[in-house]
Amino acid sequence: SQAPEVPDSRPLERDEIEALVEALIEEARRETRRRHRRYWALAALAAIVGAVILILLDGGAASQPTSSALAARSSLATAASSSKIAFISEPRGGYCGTVWTMNPDGSDQRRLTNGGVPGCGQEWSPAWSPNGREIAFQSDTPPGTPWWVSPLARIYVMNADGSGERMLTSTPGMEGSPSWSPDGRKIAFTRHRQRRDREIYVVNADGSGERQLTRNAGAAIFAPAWSPNGRRIAFVGGADRGPRRHNLEIYVMSADGSEQRRLTANTTEDGNPVWSPNGRRIVFERNWQVWVMNADGTGQRLLTQSGARHFAPAWSPDGRRIAFERRLGTPCHTHCTRIQLWVMNADGSGQRMLAGDAAQPSWSPDGRRIAFSSLPGEVASDIYVMNPDGTGQRNLTRTPGAGRRESLPVWSPAQR
């Protein structure tokens, strides 16, 4: 057999070494050129992106304020291009309320409705459509009809600038609590006929296809609230008269009115159901305290503490916190000087006061601010905004000395 080949182990000659070094140098040069090409391509792309950003920034540079206070105002004004706050404004003495809107910095305040003038009716319950382009509201009298002659209420819809106002309903009775479906196609509302039975109806946003969802003669049914996915509606129901008149419970039903089911069973009053942003829980009021439960009614748990009355819970957009009102002392009505705004974690922990003489919290879409109504007394009230920790409180409406009542602030979704 042949012997195996033995690799050449002789030393390299000088010319061979030089050739090898030159080959390595050339390969390094080629790799460097490849890297340079990639570098310049990335540099060119970065330059283009930077130029676009500079152009956009330069376009607004002329209007940038110099002081920190003006800078904060400019920041709010920028957000105002995609969000608004609707509210109700009434003259001193109440009634004749009209729907207004403004930017989150208080600028561009506009009255959108006329309050049923002549006749001076009351408009109420402004509700933004999910796309922020329309507002539904309740008007206590049809325009031109004095309230003392025909004490009716209708559901209206208008564009966000007040144009295109149209009445959606016309059946005799008191109608209120308009609530948009998440897809913006329908509006649920309550109808109270002959001062007795209340039922929940739904109507298309153009006024067509009205349909009755509940049929519980002799019951008080109100406060319809759509689940975030639009498949269910929570509401409050109970006897309208008789010995169990004030025994109110939380119910839920499918969006077409089927599968109605009672979630709570209490001997006093349950009310004001509000779905969590993910639709898994419902926060509600029970006997002047704030409770929470799973969407199927299980896991009912008290969140607030005794010693005061708690109500009007409002979820933060991320579902982690709940703002609510805390009433001290004896019961009082809408313009009560002993109401405070508080916030807590969704499990009831971390409760802290945000503002005194304040009510009706409304979270901004990004959860960074809370709009609310001040309650300095019967003479006047204003709309404020603040940070979620209570800092940065700012009066947006600045009621003059003559006094008006601004209330029910509702923050719109970002318009799109």
C-alpha positions in Angstrom: 0.0 0.0 0.0 1.0 3.6 -0.6 2.1 5.8 2.2 -0.3 8.7 3.0 0.5 12.2 1.7 2.2 14.5 4.2 1.3 18.1 4.0 3.9 20.5 2.7 5.5 21.8 5.9 8.3 23.8 4.3 8.6 27.5 5.3 6.9 30.0 3.0 9.0 31.9 0.7 9.1 35.7 0.9 7.3 36.3 -2.3 4.5 33.9 -1.2 4.1 35.8 2.1 3.9 39.1 0.2 1.2 37.7 -2.1 -0.8 36.4 0.9 -0.6 39.8 2.6 -1.7 41.6 -0.5 -4.7 39.3 -0.9 -5.7 39.9 2.7 -5.3 43.7 2.3 -7.4 43.7 -0.9 -10.2 41.7 0.9 -10.1 44.2 3.7 -10.5 47.0 1.2 -13.5 45.4 -0.4 -15.2 44.8 2.9 -14.5 48.4 3.8 -16.1 49.6 0.6 -19.1 47.5 1.2 -19.5 48.9 4.7 -19.1 52.4 3.4 -21.8 51.9 0.9 -24.2 50.7 3.6 -23.1 53.5 5.9 -23.8 56.2 3.2 -27.1 54.6 2.4 -28.1 54.8 6.0 -26.7 58.3 6.4 -28.7 59.4 3.3 -31.9 57.9 4.7 -31.3 59.6 8.1 -30.7 62.9 6.4 -34.0 62.6 4.5 -35.9 61.8 7.7 -34.2 64.6 9.6 -35.0 67.1 6.8 -38.7 66.1 7.0 -38.7 66.5 10.8 -37.0 69.9 10.5 -39.5 71.1 8.0 -42.4 70.1 10.2 -40.8 71.6 13.3 -39.9 74.8 11.4 -43.5 75.2 10.3 -44.7 75.6 13.9 -41.5 77.3 15.2 -42.9 80.8 14.7 -45.7 80.1 17.0 -43.7 78.5 19.8 -44.0 80.5 23.1 -40.9 81.4 25.0 -42.1 81.0 28.6 -42.8 77.7 30.3 -46.4 78.7 31.1 -47.0 79.6 27.5 -45.3 76.4 26.4 -47.7 74.3 28.5 -50.6 76.2 26.9 -49.3 75.5 23.4 -49.0 71.8 24.3 -52.7 71.8 25.3 -53.6 73.7 22.1 -51.9 71.1 20.0 -53.9 68.3 21.7 -57.0 70.4 21.1 -56.8 69.8 17.4 -57.8 66.2 18.0 -60.0 66.4 21.1 -62.7 68.6 22.6 -64.7 69.0 25.8 -68.5 69.3 25.6 -70.4 70.7 28.6 -73.7 72.3 29.6 -73.9 76.0 30.4 -76.9 77.5 32.2 -77.7 81.1 33.3 -77.9 81.9 37.0 -81.0 80.3 38.4 -80.7 77.3 36.2 -82.7 75.9 33.3 -82.2 77.2 29.7 -79.1 75.0 29.6 -77.3 74.8 26.2 -74.6 72.5 24.8 -71.1 74.1 24.4 -67.7 72.8 23.3 -64.2 74.0 23.8 -60.6 73.0 23.4 -58.8 71.3 26.4 -57.0 74.6 27.1 -60.3 76.5 27.3 -60.0 78.2 24.0 -62.6 78.3 21.2 -65.6 78.1 23.4 -68.7 77.7 21.3 -72.4 77.4 22.0 -73.8 74.7 19.7 -77.5 74.7 20.7 -80.1 77.3 21.5 -81.8 75.7 24.5 -85.2 75.4 22.7 -85.5 79.2 22.4 -88.2 80.5 22.3 -89.6 78.7 25.2 -86.2 78.2 27.0 -85.9 74.4 27.3 -83.2 72.5 29.0 -80.6 70.5 27.1 -78.7 67.8 28.9 -76.6 64.6 28.7 -74.1 65.4 25.8 -72.6 62.2 24.5 -69.9 62.1 21.8 -70.0 59.6 19.0 -67.0 57.1 19.0 -65.3 59.0 16.1 -65.7 62.4 17.8 -67.6 63.9 14.9 -71.1 64.0 16.4 -72.8 64.8 19.7 -76.1 63.3 20.9 -78.0 65.1 23.6 -81.4 65.4 25.3 -83.6 68.5 24.8 -86.4 68.8 27.4 -88.7 70.5 24.9 -88.8 70.6 21.1 -87.5 73.9 19.9 -90.2 76.6 20.0 -92.4 74.8 22.6 -92.5 76.4 26.1 -91.6 73.8 28.7 -94.5 74.7 30.9 -96.9 73.8 28.0 -95.4 70.6 26.8 -92.9 69.0 29.3 -91.4 66.6 26.8 -87.9 65.5 26.0 -86.4 64.3 22.7 -83.0 62.8 21.6 -81.1 65.0 19.1 -77.9 64.5 17.2 -75.7 67.2 15.6 -72.3 67.6 14.1 -69.4 68.4 16.5 -69.5 72.1 15.3 -73.3 72.4 16.0 -74.4 72.1 12.4 -76.8 69.5 11.0 -79.0 69.2 14.2 -81.7 66.6 13.8 -84.3 65.1 16.1 -84.1 61.3 16.2 -87.3 60.5 18.1 -90.8 61.9 18.1 -93.0 59.5 20.2 -94.7 61.3 23.1 -92.8 60.9 26.4 -89.7 61.9 28.3 -86.5 60.6 26.6 -83.0 60.8 27.9 -79.6 59.1 28.6 -78.4 58.8 25.0 -75.6 56.2 24.7 -73.7 55.5 21.5 -72.8 52.0 20.5 -69.1 51.5 20.1 -69.3 51.3 16.3 -71.3 54.6 16.2 -74.2 53.1 14.3 -76.8 53.1 17.1 -77.9 55.1 20.1 -79.6 53.5 23.1 -81.9 55.7 25.2 -84.7 55.6 27.8 -88.3 56.6 27.2 -90.6 57.5 30.1 -94.2 57.5 29.0 -97.1 59.1 31.0 -94.8 59.7 33.9 -94.8 56.0 34.7 -93.1 53.2 32.9 -89.5 53.6 31.7 -88.1 51.4 28.9 -84.9 51.2 26.9 -85.0 51.7 23.2 -82.4 51.8 20.4 -82.3 53.8 17.2 -80.0 54.1 14.3 -77.8 57.2 14.3 -79.8 58.6 11.4 -83.1 58.2 13.3 -84.3 55.1 11.5 -85.0 51.6 12.8 -86.2 52.5 16.3 -86.7 49.4 18.4 -87.8 48.7 22.0 -85.4 46.5 23.9 -87.0 46.1 27.3 -90.7 45.3 28.1 -91.3 45.5 31.8 -94.5 47.4 32.4 -94.5 49.2 35.7 -90.7 49.1 36.0 -88.2 51.9 36.2 -85.5 51.1 33.7 -82.7 53.5 32.8 -79.0 54.2 32.5 -78.2 52.1 29.4 -74.4 51.4 29.0 -72.9 49.6 26.0 -70.1 47.1 26.6 -66.8 48.0 24.9 -67.4 45.3 22.2 -71.0 46.4 21.6 -72.5 43.0 22.2 -74.2 43.8 25.5 -76.0 46.6 27.3 -76.0 47.0 31.1 -78.8 49.0 32.7 -80.7 49.6 35.9 -84.1 48.2 36.6 -86.6 48.1 39.4 -90.2 48.6 40.4 -91.5 52.1 39.5 -94.2 52.0 42.2 -95.4 49.8 45.1 -93.5 48.6 48.2 -90.4 47.6 46.2 -90.2 50.9 44.3 -86.6 51.7 45.3 -85.2 48.2 45.0 -83.0 48.9 42.0 -80.7 46.3 40.5 -78.1 46.0 37.7 -79.1 44.0 34.7 -77.4 43.1 31.4 -78.8 42.1 28.0 -77.7 41.4 24.5 -77.6 44.4 22.2 -80.8 43.2 20.5 -82.7 43.1 23.9 -82.5 39.3 24.3 -81.0 37.3 27.2 -81.9 39.8 29.9 -80.3 38.8 33.2 -80.1 40.4 36.6 -76.5 40.7 38.0 -77.2 42.1 41.4 -79.7 41.2 44.2 -79.9 43.9 46.8 -82.5 45.2 49.2 -81.7 48.9 48.6 -80.4 50.5 45.4 -77.8 49.6 42.8 -77.2 52.0 40.0 -74.9 53.7 37.5 -73.2 50.7 35.9 -69.9 51.6 34.1 -68.0 49.0 32.0 -64.2 48.7 32.4 -62.3 49.5 29.2 -61.6 45.8 28.6 -65.2 44.9 29.3 -64.4 42.3 32.0 -65.7 44.3 35.0 -68.5 46.7 35.9 -68.2 49.3 38.5 -71.4 50.5 40.1 -73.1 52.2 43.0 -74.7 50.4 45.9 -76.3 52.3 48.8 -74.0 55.3 48.3 -70.8 53.3 48.0 -68.7 52.2 44.9 -68.6 48.5 44.2 -67.1 46.4 41.4 -68.0 43.0 39.9 -67.1 40.8 37.1 -69.2 41.2 33.9 -71.2 38.1 34.7 -72.1 39.4 38.2 -69.7 37.3 40.2 -67.0 38.7 42.5 -69.0 41.7 43.8 -66.7 43.7 46.1 -67.0 47.0 48.0 -64.2 49.5 47.0 -64.9 52.6 49.1 -65.1 53.0 52.8 -68.0 53.9 55.1 -68.3 57.3 56.7 -69.1 59.2 53.5 -71.2 58.8 50.4 -69.4 57.7 47.3 -70.8 57.8 43.7 -70.2 58.7 40.0 -67.4 56.2 39.4 -65.4 56.8 36.2 -62.7 54.3 34.8 -59.4 55.7 33.6 -58.8 54.7 29.9 -56.2 52.1 30.9 -58.6 50.5 33.5 -56.1 50.9 36.3 -57.8 53.7 38.3 -61.3 54.9 39.1 -62.2 58.5 39.8 -65.3 59.1 41.9 -67.2 61.7 44.0 -67.1 61.7 47.8 -69.9 63.5 49.5 -69.5 64.6 53.1 -72.1 65.4 55.7 -75.8 65.3 55.1 -77.3 64.7 51.6 -77.4 67.6 49.3 -78.3 68.2 45.7 -76.4 69.0 42.5 -74.7 72.2 43.5 -73.4 71.0 46.9 -70.3 72.6 48.5 -69.2 69.4 50.3 -68.4 67.2 47.4 -64.9 66.1 46.7 -63.2 64.3 43.8 -61.2 61.3 44.7 -59.2 58.6 42.8 -58.3 55.0 43.7 -56.7 52.0 42.1 -59.1 49.6 40.4 -58.8 47.2 43.5 -59.8 50.0 45.9 -56.3 50.7 47.2 -54.5 54.0 47.1 -57.5 56.3 47.7 -56.7 60.0 47.7 -58.5 63.3 47.3 -57.8 65.2 44.1 -60.0 68.3 44.5 -62.5 69.8 46.9 -65.9 71.3 45.9 -65.7 69.4 42.7 -67.8 66.8 40.8 -68.4 65.0 37.5 -65.0 63.6 36.6 -64.2 62.9 32.9 -60.9 61.4 31.8 -59.1 62.6 28.7 -58.7 59.9 26.0 -55.0 59.5 26.9 -55.7 59.4 30.7 -53.3 62.3 31.4 -56.0 64.8 32.5 -59.3 64.9 34.2 -62.0 67.4 33.4 -64.5 68.2 36.2 -67.0 70.7 37.4 -66.4 73.0 40.3 -69.1 73.4 42.9 -68.6 76.7 44.7 -72.3 77.0 45.5 -75.7 77.9 43.9 -74.4 81.1 42.1 -71.9 79.7 39.6 -69.7 76.7 38.6 -66.9 76.3 36.2 -65.2 73.5 34.2 -61.6 72.7 35.3 -58.9 70.3 34.2 -56.2 68.7 36.3 -53.6 66.0 36.3 -54.6 62.6 37.6 -52.7 63.3 40.8 -54.7 66.5 41.5 -51.9 68.9 40.5 -52.2 71.5 37.8 -55.8 72.5 38.4 -56.9 75.1 35.9 -60.2 76.9 35.3 -61.2 76.7 31.7 -64.5 78.6 31.6 -63.9 81.4 34.2 -67.4 82.3 34.9 -67.8 86.1 35.3 -69.2 87.7 38.5 -72.8 87.6 37.2 -72.5 83.8 37.3 -73.3 80.9 35.1 -73.4 77.2 35.8 -71.1 75.0 33.7 -71.4 71.3 34.3 -71.3 67.8 32.8 -68.0 68.0 31.1 -67.5 65.1 28.6 -64.1 64.6 26.9 -64.4 63.5 23.2 -62.4 60.8 21.6 -59.6 61.9 19.4 -61.3 63.0 16.2 -60.4 60.9 13.2 
